[in-house]
Amino acid sequence: MSTINKTPIDAGVVKKKIEASGLEKVGLGAIRELVRLVNEIEKETGEKFVRMEMGVPGLPPPQVGIEGEIEALRKGVASKYPMIEGEDMLKSEISRFVKNFLNIDVIPKHCIPTVGSMQGAMASFLVSCRRDAKKDTMLFIDPGFPVQKQQQKVLGLKFESFDVYNYRGDKLKAKLESYLEKGNISTILYSNPNNPSWICFTESELQIIGELANKYDVIIMEDLAYFAMDFRKDLSKPGVPPYQPTVANYTGNYILLISSSKSFSYAGQRIGMLVISNQLFDRKFPDLKRFFKTDGFGYSMIYGAVYSLSSGTSHSAQYGLAAMLKAANDGKFNFVESVKEYGERAKIMKKIFTDNGFKIVYDMDDDQPLADGFYFTFSYPGMDGVSLLEELLYYGVSAIALITTGSERIEGLRACVSQIQRTQFPVLEERLRIFNQHHS
Ligand SMILES: Cc1ncc(COP(=O)(O)O)c(C=O)c1O
């Protein structure tokens, strides 16, 4: 259709760039592949896209972090290797942070900075998924962050997954047990709030997951990349309920991945937090000796996995993160307030989509309407997601296909609101209006 009607972006250029991309199906491209393709179309046409494909923070980094980092650089940390387990003052602030905002107790020794949660996940896979020869398979509660499956593949690990949307509430238990009963699952991973659907697990679902982790002795990797970003509740006050919900209230078999990228707009510095429960850190798994010097879980994580991957995390970034966490812990910096803008944007953008013939795909959160946050999902009647993604490129709008996230909703795309400035809303509206005109 884009070849018959005049589209907002020069159809000849879009077609040429798609062909030159070498991607068999653009709609199945990885996030970074789409980023490159859209960059090239923008460069050649001089037209700016409404870019919703990548979860890059669209807000400035907090000044307190920048100052902390500059001060550390001035003191000369750049020439020194950081400790692999992390700098003491950062470890203490992470421990305070999880007490203040999750209401859980984890000693500083078990709080480890990593090169983003990406590295935290890689290190955790290396240890958690290889700690027991009989438990050789990972279970992803999908939809999820596609790169984590890429990490599993690169490591040669086995995984299974299911789309949780139809197994919310009590139905989750039987679904999880259908996997766990087989005895081969080592680890379960999910993100909460969920990338890409933005559903948030309830306390009773977290309880189900935690109790099953105890029953089947599996480790839960809880990915809190969007920490405290369920804006329906005020999770911003240190030491005051409500807290960010967590499985840590129901099991000692947990690893938390807390990214600084979105909640602290600190993606560029590549620093995240890996928090291992007090109970799990000290556990011994004889099968770990196949890969590491010791059978200790926490020891293998730090001196086996994190050491092998990068010999620790950028020295100055540790000071930047420590400064932000200290300010948040002391009640001097409301990090949640700083990122609430994403929820506001999502609300307006969803309306622009639905006013122009699109549907929201994941629209309910268990029995409640979905929150407005960093992502939302949409579809267009009569089109599958892969075709929709490609077609939208002719209209100057980019996203990723839900099928690449383990979602069963093959009609859907994921939109990330972070890079869209409010000044672009009229352009988005206009482009979707034309799209709807051409396709309805
Ligand atoms: C669910 C999820 N986990 C992990 C990450 C990676 O976080 P980091 O930037 O800390 O490596 C992301 C980033 O988009 C994410 O969405």
The ligand as an SDF file (V2000), in Angstrom:
LIG
                    3D

 16 16  0  0  0  0  0  0  0  0999 V2000
   14.0840   -5.9550   31.3760 C   0  0  0  0  0  0  0  0  0  0  0  0
   15.4510   -5.3840   31.2010 C   0  0  0  0  0  0  0  0  0  0  0  0
   16.4850   -5.9470   31.8240 N   0  0  0  0  0  0  0  0  0  0  0  0
   17.7180   -5.4660   31.6970 C   0  0  0  0  0  0  0  0  0  0  0  0
   17.9840   -4.3650   30.9150 C   0  0  0  0  0  0  0  0  0  0  0  0
   19.4000   -3.9050   30.7780 C   0  0  0  0  0  0  0  0  0  0  0  0
   19.7250   -2.9690   31.7270 O   0  0  0  0  0  0  0  0  0  0  0  0
   21.1500   -2.2840   31.8010 P   0  0  0  0  0  0  0  0  0  0  0  0
   21.0970   -1.0420   30.9690 O   0  0  0  0  0  0  0  0  0  0  0  0
   21.3270   -1.9760   33.2640 O   0  0  0  0  0  0  0  0  0  0  0  0
   22.1680   -3.2420   31.3040 O   0  0  0  0  0  0  0  0  0  0  0  0
   16.9450   -3.7410   30.2350 C   0  0  0  0  0  0  0  0  0  0  0  0
   17.2050   -2.5970   29.3630 C   0  0  0  0  0  0  0  0  0  0  0  0
   16.4160   -2.1930   28.5550 O   0  0  0  0  0  0  0  0  0  0  0  0
   15.6430   -4.2670   30.3810 C   0  0  0  0  0  0  0  0  0  0  0  0
   14.5990   -3.7400   29.7560 O   0  0  0  0  0  0  0  0  0  0  0  0
  1  2  1  0
  2  3  1  0
  2 15  2  0
  3  4  2  0
  4  5  1  0
  5  6  1  0
  5 12  2  0
  6  7  1  0
  7  8  1  0
  8  9  2  0
  8 10  1  0
  8 11  1  0
 12 13  1  0
 12 15  1  0
 13 14  2  0
 15 16  1  0
M  END
$$$$
